[in-house]
């Protein structure tokens, strides 16, 4: 267990104002020291290797490599660093994949300072997370990936059905599952989130 006086943190989020807010909150807290910031997943990985923090505060949706790859790479190269996912939503399927990749916990972006600090201390006390590569491979099923790829190309449900030789009703069911797994609210949102997770190539 790391002592409260020595908890070091890297903040990774692509919104500068949000990073500024987190840094201010943590700077005012006792026993937490911010040692780096990142605006992309690639930068997050680099900052972790450079500073070896106790905790990486990691946003899911940032430019760069997929979040699952970021978690896996950090866990492989800096296993002592605990990864705390900072998110706006808690989709169960996505959360399971992030935990499978090695995330130690989750905290809401709307959490007060006291809850954030508690979550940081709780993360460093988590035993070495067990990675489950069989779950990390993909959030979406193979068929859902095919549908997602066609959504990203701008095809309608009718066009997707004809392309995959399935009914429109089946396409709609896949859409519902995709939206649920990604926590998406629209097709555009689904494409963005799927791209961030590495489920499709960015259109």
N, C-alpha and C positions, 0 to 999 in steps of 0.2 A: 504493500500500500504506500502511495506517495503522500507525504505530509502536506497539510493544507497550505503551508507557507511556500511550497515549491511547485505548485501546479502551474505549468506553462501551457499556453494555448495558441494555436494558429486558427485564424478566422478565415473561412473560405466561402465567399458569396459574391455574385457578380454585380450586386447593387452597392455602390459606394456609400450611399446614405445609410443603408442597413449595416454595413460593416462599421461605419463611424459610430452608429448607435450602440452596436455590440461592444466595440472597443471602449466607449465611454462608460458603459454599464460595468464592464469587467475591470476597468482601471479603478473605478470607485469601490470595487469589492475587495474585501480582505482576502489575501491568500491566493490570488490569481494574477498571472502576469502574461500579457499578450506578447508573443515573440515573433509573430509574422502574420501577414495577410495575403490572400490570393483572390483573384477574380475569375479564374478558370480552373477546371479540374487538373490540367497539366501543371499550372502554377501551384496548386494545392499540394500535389505530389512532390514538386521540387522544394517547396518551403518545408515540408515535413522532413525530407532528407537533409536539408540544410540546418534545421534547428532542433530536430528530434523532440518535439513537444510531448507533454503528457497526454494532451487531448487535441484532436482536430475537430473543430466545429465545421461541419460540411453541409453545404446546400446541395440538394439533389439536382436542380436544374441550372447548370452553368455550362458555358461553352467548353469545348475540348473533348477529351476522351469520355466515354460513358461513365456514369457514377459507379456502376458495379466494378468496372475496371480500376477506377481510382481506389476504391476500398480494397480490392484484392492486391493491388500493387503496394499500397501503404502497409497492409498487413504482412505482406511478404518481406518488404525491405525495412520496415520499422515496426516490428511486432509489439514493442512496448507502448506505442502510441495508441490510445483508445480513440475510436471514431464516434462522435456524437452527431447524429443527423439532425439538422435544424430545418424544419419543414412547416408548411402551412396545413398539410393534411396528413392523415394516418391511414392510408389504404392498406388493408391487411395483407393482400398478396404482395404488393410492393415492399411492405415492411418485412415480410418473411424473406424476400430475396436479399434485401439489404443486410438483414441479420445473418443470412447464410453466407454472404460475402465477408462478414466480419465486423459489422457495425455493433457497437456496444450499447447503444441506446438512442432515444429520440427525444427532442424537445420542440415545442411549438414556437414559431416565430413571434407569436403574440404573448409569450410567457413573460412574467415580470422578472426583474433582475434576480430576486431571491430564488425563484424556481430554476432559472438558468444556472446560477452558481451551484445550487444543490444537484442539478443534473450533471454538471461537470465533475463534481466530487463523487457522485454515484458511478459515473463512467469509469473513473480510474480505479474504483474498487471492484469492477466487474472482472471475474476470472478471464483468462485468455479466451476470447470468443472462439467457438468451434466453427470452422468454415465448412460449408457443405457445397462443394463445387457443382453437384448435380442440380441444385436449385439456382445457382448463380448463372448458369448458362443462358437462361432466357426467362423473361417475365411473361411474354406472349407465347402461345402455342405456334406450331409451324403454320397452320391454316390462318390463325390470327395475324401472323406476320405477313402472309400473302395478301390478306385483305387490307392490312395497314399500308403495305407498299402501294396498293392501287388507290387507296384514299389519298396518299401523299401525292399521287400523280393527278389528283383532281377528278377521278372517275366517280360517277353517281352510283347509287346502290344497284340500279338496273344494269349499268355497265360492268360493275364488279361481278354481279351474278353471271352475266353472259361470259365474261372472261374466265371465270373459275368453274363454269358449268354447275352452278348452284342456284337455288331459288333466292328471290329477293328477301323472303322471310328469314332464310338462313344467314344472309348477309347482315340483316338487321340484328339478329341474335349475336353474331360475331362482333358487330359494332358495340352492342351493349356490354359484352364481356370485355372488349378492349378498353372502352371508356371507364369501366369499373376498375380494371386492373391498373390503369394509368392515372386514375383520379382526374380524368379529362372532362371538360365541360362542353367541348365542341370539336369538330374535325380538326380545325387549326391547332387547337390545344393538344389534341391527341398526337398529331404529327410532330409537334414540337417536343412533347414529352417522350415519345417513342424514339425520336432522334437522339435526345439527350441520354437515353438508356442504352443506345446502341442497337435498338430493335429494328431500325431501318436506316438506310443511308439518308443523310439529309438531302431533301429534294432541291 
